[in-house]
Amino acid sequence: MAKMSFLFLPLVVFSFLSLFIITGNSISPIDFAALRQIRNSLTDIPSSSSAARFFSSWNFSSSAVDPCSSFAGVTCSSSTSCVTILTLGTGLSDSPGLAGTLSPAVSHLTELTQLILFAGIVTGPIPPQLSYLHNLRVISLTNNRFTGDIPAGIFSLPNLHTLDLSRNHLSGELPPAMPALNNLKVLVLANNRLFGETPRLFPEQLLHLDLSRNFLSGTLPPHMPPALRYLSVANNRMWGGIDNNGLESLSELAYLDLSANQFSGPIPEYLFRRPSSISITSILLQRNNFTGGVPQSPSSAAVGSTVDLSHNFLTGELTTALVGVEALFLNNNYLSGGVPEEYVESVEAETMKTLYLQHNYITGFPMEVGSVLPDTAAVCVSYNCMSAPPLGMAACPASAGVQLSRPAAQCSAFRNSSISTSWD
């Protein structure tokens, strides 16, 4: 028996060395085999473009080929000859991308730190074996057709910095917390079919969170990562107020999108009062059920900023708090009274480029009929309670309709209801 073992050992060594010879004595044989399986599960989508196909450089038949230096999208460690970065697809605008499935063999690339798949039509589940790759820092599988749940093990990868699975067909629920993701900075799961309640606890060091365009429900978490700069939960089924939750602690927040949900209650003043060192670029709260008035305190919105509070149930008169905003959308609310002159001055100075006030109950706009605004300005005040609106419909969007003024009966009924409410 010992003699047979002695004879068998050279065969194993010979087979292992042969694989090194086949692969040009550079890449790890395990990684080489994994790349072959990955290649067999994916293919270039046919294209009329003259651009070279992504896999044209993946030649497994020649012993002289070194995948580490010649395979497109493959980067290896100089010390271990193992694959550390795998980028699948060109990402070029004239390339339709890849099709097929992502092979579980990717988990054999044990030193992989980045897995990037550009847009294509790759289908099937995300391999749960990715959770074995504890060195992964970046997983980006955006804009394909992956289905099924997000593998639970992905939320336990200790070194993960960026997770982008957006624009797929993923479903299922998210975990209520992600305590193991101690290094996660970017989490993008937008444009999928995720459902259930929004996680209650996110990694503390998170900077960018995008869960938009899913079917998520529930309220905003009571605590949010304090360093968060980008937050979007737009186009979900979330509800509740936003004046008593984790938003107030986000002193670094520069982009906020809560649009197209069922949030309600007043819009808190603190959203518009930011530290002087932080410039808010976008506050998008449109198409919710917010009530109360517009902000009273001057906004710290930056040059180039957008504030959209349209399609809510806001009431009262417009204050001067939002004069410095570049694009302001207050249309389709219940605002009344006159518009402060400062808004017209801001438009004339070309500080404010867009001012949408249509479909309210506004009674005055401080401009003479026939006045000319800068060519860069888009101002719409149609369908309000002004007997002679100073501006026509030229700058209004198609959704504003064709009526220049609101019917007098509606304006009268609104005034009477307001008076009645004030006496109650």
N, C-alpha and C positions, 0 to 999 in steps of 0.2 A: 504493500500500500504506500509506504514511504517512497519507493522508487517511482510509482505512478505520479505522486504529487510533485516529485522532483522534475519529472518530464513535463508535467502540465504547466509549471511556473514559467519556463521560457516561452511557451505559446502565448500566455497572457501578456508578457512583456513585449513580445514581438508584435502582437496585435495593437497594443497601445502605441508603440513606436511607429507602426505603420500609419496610424491615423495622424500622427504628427507629421509624417513625411507627406501624406496626402494634402494636409492643410498648409504646407509650406513652412512647417516648424515654427509658426508664429502664434496663431490663435489657440486658445485652450480647446482641446478636442471635444469637451463637453459643450462648450459654447458653439463650436462649429456645427455639431449635430443639432443643437437647438435652433440655430439660424436656418439650417436646412428645413426643419419642420415648420418654422415660421413662414419660410418662403413657400412651402408646399400648400399652406392654408390660405395664402393671399395671392392676388393677381392684379396686374395693372388693368384698369378699365380702358377698353378700346377708345381711341380718340383720333379725330381727324387732324389734330395739331401735329406740327413737325417736331415738337419737343420729345426728347428721348424718354422712354419708359423708365420708371424708377428702378425696376428690377433688372434692367439690362446689364448692370455691372455685377450682379450677383451670380458669378460663375463658379459652380461647384465641381466642374469636370476637370479643371486644370490644376495640377499639383503646384504650379508656379504662382498661383493666385494667392495673395494674402488678404483675407477678408478685412483685416484691421486697417489696411491702407487702400484697398480697392473697392470694397463694397460701399455703395452709397448709403449714408445714414448710420454707419457703424463706426463707433469710436471705442478704442480699447485702451486699457491701462498699459503703460510702457513697462511696468515692473512685473505684472502677472499675466499679460496677454489675454486678459478676460475683457469681455464687452462691458463698458461702463455707461455708454449712451446709445440708445437705439431710436432713430428717427425714421419712421415709415411713411413714405410719400414725399413729394417734392414741396408741397405747399404753394406751388406757383399757380397763378390765376388761369393759365392755359392747360393745367393738368386736372383731369377729372378725378384723380385719386385712385384708391385701391378698393378692391372688392374681396369678399370671402369672409373668413372668420379669423379671430386672433387666437393662435394656438396656445394651449396651456404650457407648451414647451418654453415660453418666454420666462417661466419661473426657474428654468435651469441656468439662466444668466445671473448667477448668484451675486455678482458685483455690480449689477445694473443700478445706476443712480437716476437715470432719466429715461422714461418711456413716452415717446411722442408719436401720435398717429394723426396725420393731417386729414382734412376733410375727404370723405369718400362714401362708399356704401358698404362698409364692413358691418356684418350682422352678427346675430347670436349673442350669447352672454359674455360679459366681461369675465375672464378666467379668475375664479376664486383663488387660484394658486399665486396670484400676485402678492398675496399677504405673506408669502415666504420671503419676499425680497426686502429685507429690513434695511437695505441701503438706499432704497428708492427715495428720492427727494422731489421728483416731478413725475406726475402721471397726467398726461394730456391726451384724451381720446375724443376730442370734440368733433361735432358735426359729422357723425356717422349714423348708423342705425342699430346700435347695440340695444338689446332688450333684456328684460328680467330685472331682478333686484341688483342694487349695488352690493357687491360682496362685503359682508360685515367685516372681514379681516382687513380691508383697506383702511377702515377707521381705527386700526390699531398699529399702523406703521409708524414707528417712533421718529423717523427722520424726515417724514413727508413735509415738504414746504408748499407745494402747489398741487391741488387736485382739481382738474377741469374735465368734467364729463358732460358738458353742456351740449345741447342740440343733438340728443339721441332719443331713443324711445324707452328709456329706463323707467321702471315703475317700482312700487313698493314703498315702504315707510323708511324714514331716516331714524337713526338711533336718538334717544332723548338727550344723550350727552356724548361727547367725544374726548374723554379725558386722556387718552393715550397719544393724541396728536399734539405733542408738546411743542413742535416746531412749525405747525401749519400756519401759513401767512395768507394763502389765497385759496378760497373754496368757491368754485363755480359749478353749480348743478342746474343752471337755467335751461328752459326749453326741454323739459322731459315730461314724464307723467307721474311724478312722485305725489303721494297723497299722505294723509294722516297729519298729525299735529307737528308744527314746527319745533325743532329741537329746543329744549329749555336752556341748554348750556353749550356754548361754543368755546373753542380754545381761546385762552386769554390773549394770546399774541396775534390773533387774526387781524389782518389789515383790509381784506377785500372779501365780501360775502355777497354772492348773487344766487338767489333761489327763485328768481322770477320765472313766470310762465310755467307753473306746475299746478297742482290741485291741493296745495298745502292749506291747512286750516289752523284755527286757534288764534291766540293773541301773540303779540310780540313778547319775547322773553323778558322777565323782570330784570335780568342782568345781561349786558352786552359787553363784548370785548372792548376795553377802554381805548385801545389804539385804532379802532376801526375807522377807516377813511372812506370806504365805499360800501353802501348797504342798499340792496335791492331785493324786495319781496313782491314786486309788481305782478299783477295778473295771477293772483291766487284767490283763495277763499277765506282770507284772514279777516278778523273782526276785532271789535273792542276799541277802547280809547288809547290814545298815544301820549297822554299828558302825565301818566304816572307809571313809567316803566324805564327800561334801560337806556332809552334814547338820550335822556338828559345828561348822562355821564359821558357822552361821546364828544369830548372836546376837540378831537382831531377830525371829526366827520366833515367831508367835503362834498359828498354826493349821496343823496337820499331819494329813493324811489319807492313809495308805498302805493302807487297808483293802481286803479282797477281792483280794489278789494272791497271790503265792507266795514272799513274803519269808521268810527263815529266819534261824537263828542267834539269839544273845541280843539282848535289847532294851537298848540302851546307856543307861547312867545319865545321860549328859549331856542327854538329852531332857527330863529332869525337873529339871535344875538350870539355871535361866535367870538372866541378870542381874537384879538387883533392880528395874531400871527397866522390864523387859519382863514382862508377864503372859501366860502361856500360857493360851489359852482352850479349845483342843481338841487332844488327842492321840488319834487314831483309828487303831489298828493291828489291828483285829479281822479275823478270817477270813484268817489267814496261817498260816505254819508256824513261828512263833517258839518258841524253847525257852529253858530256863534259868528263873531266878526272877523275881519282881516286883522293882521298884526297892527299893534299900536306903536311899538318901539321901532326905531329905524333899523333897517336890515343891514347886516354886514356882508351881504352878497357881493361877490367879486365882479369885476368887469368881465363881460361875457357870460354872466350867470343867467339861469333860467328858473323862474318860479311859476309853477302851474298848480293853481287851486281850482281849476274849472270843474264843472259838473259835480258840484256839491250842494249844500243847503246853507251857504253863508249869507248872513244878513247884515244890515246896518250900512253905514256910509264908508266910502273908501278913504282911508287915511293916507298921509304922505310917507308912511313907513317903507313902501316898496319903490320909491322914486328911482333909486340907483340901480335897479335890475335892468338887464338888457332885454330880456324877453319875459313879459308878464302876461299870464293867461288867467283871467278872472271870469271868463264867460260862463253862461249857464249856471248862475247862482240866483240869489234874491237880494242883490245889493240895490240900494236906493240912494237918493240925494244927488248932489252934484259931485263932479270929479274935480279934485284940487288942481289949480293952475300949474303946480309943480310938475305934473305928469306931461302936460303939453310942452312945457319948457324943456323937459328932459328929452322929449321926442325931437323937438326943434334943434337941440344941441347935438343930436345923433348919439346920445348916450343910451337912450332906450330905442331899440329897433322894432320891437313888437309889443303892441298893447291891444289885447283882445278883451272887450267889455260887453260884447253882444249878449243878448238874451238875459238881461237883468231888468231892473225897474229904475234905472238911473234917470234923473230928471234934467240934468244939465251937463254940458261939455264945453269948457271955456275956449271956444274957437268960433270965429266968424264963418258964416256960410260962404263957401268958395275959397277958403284959405288953402294954401298949398303946403304940404309937408315934404320933408326930404324924400328923395327917391328911395332911400334905404329903409324907410319907415313903413310898417304895416299896422295900421290902426283901424279897428272895427268897433263901432258903437251902435250897430243896428239892433233893431227889435228891443228898444228901451222905451221909456215914457217921456221922450222929448218930442214936442210937437213939430219942431223943425230941426232934425239932426243936421249938424254942420258938415258931416262927411257922408259920402255915398257908400256904395257897396263894393267899390273896385278893389279895396284891400281886404275884403272879408273872405273867409274860406267858404267853400260850397256848402258846408254844414250849417252856415248861418241862415240859410234860406234866402228868400227874395223880398221879404217885407222889410221896409226901412224902419218902420215904427211899430211898436206893440199896440194892439187895439185899445182904444180909450177905456172900454169897459173893463178890461183886465187891469189897467193901471188904477182905475177907480176902486175896483174890488180889493186890490192889494193895499191901497192907502187905507181903506176902511177897516180891513183886517188888522193892519198894523196899529191903527188907532185903538181898535177894540182890545188888542193884546196889551198895549201899553196901559190901558185902564184896569186890566184884570189883576 
